[in-house]
Amino acid sequence: MSVSSPDTTGLDRKDLARSYLKMAGNEHRTIQAQLEESASKRAHFAAIGRKHGITYREIAEHYGVTEGAVRQMLKRIGGE
């Protein structure tokens, strides 16, 4: 992953450090949002799979998690 450097012209060290902290915070929020969206999609597709007769085990194998994790994922979204 490449991190671009902010314009540091005229900044003291504390301001520079604050700029990097701000960038890292913004990047973290973006990554967190992507992870949450991905988890939501996985749960949605698991629910669709269950409606079409796919077993918890098969969903778990596709996602690389346990059957219990699939059940918990579906329970959180009100799936099963």
C-alpha positions in Angstrom: 0.0 0.0 0.0 1.3 3.4 -0.9 0.8 6.4 1.3 1.1 9.8 -0.3 2.8 12.5 1.6 0.9 15.7 2.3 2.3 19.1 1.3 4.7 19.9 4.2 5.8 23.4 3.0 5.9 25.7 6.1 4.8 23.1 8.6 6.5 22.5 11.9 7.1 18.9 13.2 3.9 18.9 15.3 1.8 20.1 12.4 3.4 17.5 10.2 2.7 14.7 12.7 -0.9 15.9 13.0 -1.3 15.8 9.2 -0.1 12.2 9.1 -2.4 11.3 12.0 -5.4 12.8 10.2 -4.5 10.9 7.0 -4.2 7.6 9.0 -7.6 8.3 10.7 -9.3 9.0 7.4 -7.8 5.9 5.8 -8.8 3.7 8.8 -12.4 4.9 8.5 -12.4 4.1 4.8 -11.1 0.6 5.4 -13.5 0.1 8.2 -16.5 1.1 6.0 -15.3 -1.3 3.3 -15.0 -4.2 5.8 -18.5 -3.5 7.1 -19.9 -3.4 3.6 -18.1 -6.6 2.7 -19.5 -8.4 5.9 -23.0 -7.2 5.1 -22.7 -8.5 1.5 -21.4 -11.9 2.8 -24.3 -12.2 5.2 -26.8 -11.2 2.5 -25.4 -13.8 0.0 -25.3 -16.4 2.8 -29.0 -15.8 3.4 -29.8 -16.1 -0.3 -27.9 -19.4 -0.3 -29.8 -20.7 2.6 -33.1 -19.8 1.0 -32.0 -21.9 -2.0 -31.1 -24.9 0.1 -27.4 -24.4 0.5 -26.2 -25.9 3.9 -24.5 -24.0 6.6 -21.5 -26.3 6.1 -21.2 -25.4 2.4 -21.5 -21.7 3.1 -18.9 -22.0 5.8 -16.5 -23.8 3.5 -16.9 -21.1 0.9 -16.2 -18.4 3.4 -13.5 -20.2 5.3 -15.4 -20.0 8.6 -17.2 -22.4 10.9 -20.8 -23.4 10.6 -21.4 -21.6 13.9 -20.0 -18.4 12.4 -22.4 -18.7 9.5 -25.4 -19.2 11.9 -24.3 -16.2 13.9 -23.9 -14.1 10.8 -27.4 -15.0 9.7 -28.9 -14.5 13.1 -27.4 -10.9 13.2 -29.2 -9.9 10.1 -32.4 -11.8 11.1 -31.8 -14.5 8.5 -32.2 -17.7 10.5 
